[in-house]
Amino acid sequence: MSGQPTTRPKVPEGKSRFLITRQKEPNEKGYVGYDTIWEPFQKEVKYTTPKRP
């Protein structure tokens, strides 16, 4: 072939402030995908109606 390895090397889990990336298992065609998991970076506060004057 063209000298490429038949399997992809195992990639370590990537971590940043709000994102985690993990390598998936190869499918039947040999495609290796990646999972991306986003951590919430905005806080939700319960809405309260303002006081009336």
PyMOL commands that set and color helices and strands:
alter all, ss='L'
color gray80, all
select strands_A, chain A and resi 14-15+19-23+34-38
alter strands_A, ss='S'
color yellow, strands_A
deselect
rebuild
show_as cartoon
